């Protein structure tokens, strides 16, 4: 079964695309979403069945930067930076997400660009900003491209949209193997995207990021009609705040939810997708090796609280995939 992505033009202007996969046919039109300058808080993000999500609890601002300060835009579509603000109930959440993205990058994942910035750099007239002495996470929007010919915008489609799943069903609408099978048939994605997806799953296992649901996996449509897997985003080491195991989605439709990454799951994912099991195992080993080599020093040098650093490292070292790798390493005298 093959995907078809057909660009739609009005005159010489590209206005969207038609997506066809099996029984799924959907028209996606690139439009601007006019909203107020109020902070963005989702009304549909709910805790996952076996864990929780922070995405609906963290206020966000659409920002533009003049090189020195950040100004809130009147339309959420108009900014090129998303400002993710601190939350009183989750200490140093921007710092935790910033570190999580850096750790994922160190383990080989392609992640979005983000920096920690003082709250004092945001226009004091912005909501939830006045008087705050803290840091926010400035996430560069990868759906904006100053070199793009199509109004500087790139359309991003998450996999809830791909499957036609209601956002409320983002934890149950499909399994990771279903996502992978569409990637394999999607022009411009293929095996490379599946291997990147599996790398992110291994990284999430070590971080304790239990929240890579369908809306946190995206496809980037460029102005020339080509597509690519979007950079990883919304990666947060939730293990810093809560105890938990497992992942947001099932690896395969018949798998029990909330299982740790294991040889059994790797084999099941391989059987469901046709991806070679040795290649998938190699990705897991590479992620674990990179994490053991680089993460402890990065965590130690971070701005997390001492207890948060301890929890993150303890979670990583407790993972069966890490313990298996350490057992197989030759002893050094």
N, C-alpha and C positions, 0 to 999 in steps of 0.2 A: 504494500500500500504506500503510495507516494503523496507527499504534500504538494499543493500548488499554491503559490503566492503571486497574485496578479496585481500589478500596480494600476491604480485608477487615476486618470487625469481629467481636469476640467480646463479645456484649452491646453496650454503648455504648463499648467501648474499641477503638480502631484497632490491629490487631496486625500489619498488613503490607499488601501489595498484590500483585495478579496482573498480570504484564507479558506482553503478547502482541504479537508483530511477525512477520508471515509465519509461518514454521515454528517460530519461537522462542516457547515458552510457559514461563514460569517463575514460581514462587511465591517471593516475598521476605517473610520474617518478621522483624520488628524484635525483636531479642533483645539482651540484655546479654552481653558476652563476658567471662566471669570468668577473669582471669589474675592471676599474681602481680605483685609490685611490681618484678620484675626488669626491666632495660632491654629494650626491644623491638628485636629485630634480626631481619630477615626471613630465612627459610630458603630462599626461592624466588627472591629477586632475584639475577639473574645479569647479568654484563656483556652489553650488546647486541653484536650481531655485529660492528659497525663502530666501536664506541666503548666506553663503559662506564657503569655505573650506580653511584652512591654510596649509593643508598637502603638496600642491605643491609649497608653498612659502618658506618653511623652509629647509635650507640645512642640510644634515645629513652626518655623517662620520661613517664608520665602524672601530671600535677601539678594541684593546686588552689592558689589563692592566697588568702591572708587579707588582701591589700592591702599586706603588708610582706614576707612570705616565701613560698616555694613548698614545699609538702609533697607527697611522693609518695603516690598513692592505692594501695590494695591491689588495686583492680580497674582495668584499663586503660579500661574503659567509664565509670569514675566521675569522671575528671578533666575539666576544661574547658580545660586547656592541655597541649599536647604540648611537652616540653622536648627539643630536638635538641642533643646534646652535642658538644663539640669532639672532633676526631679527630687523633691525633698525626701520621698520615701525610698529612693534607691541612691545611696551615696555614690558620688563620682561616676554617675552613669555615662556622661560624655567621655570621661577618661577610660572607662572600661571598654566602651565601643571602639574608641580610637586605638587602644592597645589590641583589641580583638582583630581589627582589620590589619594591623601591622603584623600580628602573629600569623594570620592567614596568608598574608603576602610572603612572609618568610618561609612558609611551608609550600610555596609554589602556586598559590591561587591568584587569579586575576581579580583584583578588588578595586572598588571605587576609590577615588582620591578624597581624602578628608584630613582636616587639620584641627587642632584645638586652638580656640581663640578666646580671649577675655571677653566676658559679657559687656565690659565697658566699651567695647568697640561697636556695639549695636546702638543705633539711634535710640535715645532714652524715651522717645515717644512710642516705641513699639510695645505691644502687650507683653506682660510678664517679664519685662526687662528692667524697668526702673528700680534702681537701688540694689540690683543683684551684683554681688561681688563673687563671681565664680567664672567657670569656663563653659563654653558651648562647643558642640562639634559642628564645624562648617564642612558640609559634604558637597563637593563639586557635582553638579548635575551632569550625568553622562548622556542625558537626552538633549543637551544643548551643545551646539558646535558652531563656533564663530566662523568657521570656514565653510559651513554647509550652505548650499544654494537655496535650500527650501526653508526660508525664514529663520535659519539658525536653529531649527528644531529637528530632533530625531524622534520618531515614534517608538515607544517602548511598550511591549505587550507582555504581561505576566502570564504564567501558565494557568491561572484561574480563568483568564480571558481565552486562552488557547482552547481549553476544554469546555468553555461555556459554563463554568461553574460559578454559582453565586458566591460572593466573598465570604458569606457565613459558612460555606462548606469548604473553605480553603485547606482544612486539615483532613478532610475525608473524601474530596472529590476525585482523587487519583493517587496512585502510588508512584514512587520514584522510578520504577521500571516503566510505567506508562509515560512519564516525562521523557525518559531515555529513548523509548521507541519512537516518539514523535521527533526527537532530535535526530535520530538515525535517518529518518525519512525526509527531514526538512532541508531543502537546498541551502547550503551555506553553513550548516551546523555539523551533522554527521558524528563520526566516532570521536573527533577532537572535543566536541562539546560534551559528549557523554563522559569522557575521561575527566574533563574539568568538573563536571557535576559530581562524579565519584570522589574526586580529590576534596571537594568542598564538604562532602558527607564525612570523610575521614577527619577533616579538620574540625568540623562541628562535634564529632565524637570526642575529640581531645579537649576542646574548649568547654564542652557542656552547653553548646548552643542548640537548644531543643526546638527551635522555632523556624526552620527553613521550610515553610509551607509553600503552597502553590503561588502565592503572591510575592514570595521572596526569591523567585527564579524568573528571570526575564529574558526576552528576545529583543534585540535592538535592530530596528529597521532604519536604514540610512537613506539619504535622498536619492541615491542611484538605484534603489530597489533591492540592494543586497541586505542580508541579515547576518547577525552574529549573536552569540550568547552574550548577554550584558555582563558587565563586571559584577562581582558579588557585592551585595549590600545588606544592610541590617544584620550584620554579624555581631552578636553580643555574647560574651562568655557568661551565660546565665548561672553557671555553677558558682559564680562569685556571690550570688544572692540566695540561691535555693539549692537543695539537694535534688538530684534527678538523674535519669538515664534515658536513653532512647532518642528518637527523632520525631519531627513533626508529622511526617508521613510514613506509611508503611513502605518497606523496600519493594515488596511485591504485593499484589492484591490479596493473596491468601495468607500473608504473614500476620502474626500477632503484632499489635501495635506496641511501641515503646520497647524495642529490643536493642541491646548494645550491638555494635558492629562486630561481627564474628565470621569465621570461615564459612559457617552455614549460610549466613546472609549473603556473603560474597558469591557463593555458589548459586544460591537462589536467584540473585540479581543477574548473574551470568546466564543461567538457564532461561530466564524470562526475556532477556534482551538479545541474546546471541553474542554478547561481548565475551571475548576470551577471558576465562577466569584467571590465568597467570598474569595478564595485563592488569586486571583489577587488583589482584593481590600486590603487584609491584607498586601500584599507586599508594596503597595503604602503607606498605613498608617505607616508601620514600617520604610520605608525610610524617610518619613516626620518627624516622631518622632525623629529618630536618627539625622537627619539634624538639627532640632530645638535645640536639646540637645548639639550637639558637634560642629557644623559648625561655629557659631559666634565667639567662642573663637579661633578656629583654623585659621579663616580668620584674626582676629585681630592680632594674633601672627606671621602671615606670612610676607614674604618680598615683598608683593605687594605694590604698591603705594597707598596712602590714598584714592584717587579717585577710584582706581580699587576695593579696599575693599568695598567701599560704593556701587558701582554698582553691585557687586556680591551679597551682602546681600539684596539689594533692589530688585534684580531680584528674588531671592529665596522667599522673603516675599510676592511678588506680585503674586505668582503662585496660581491659584484657589485651587489646592489640599492642599496647606498650609493654605490658608484662611479657607477652609472647616474644616480642622482638628482643627484649633484654635477656630472656632465657637462652635465646639462640645465639647471642653474641659470644664470641670466645672470651674466656676469662683472661684478664691481663695480670701479669705478675708484677 
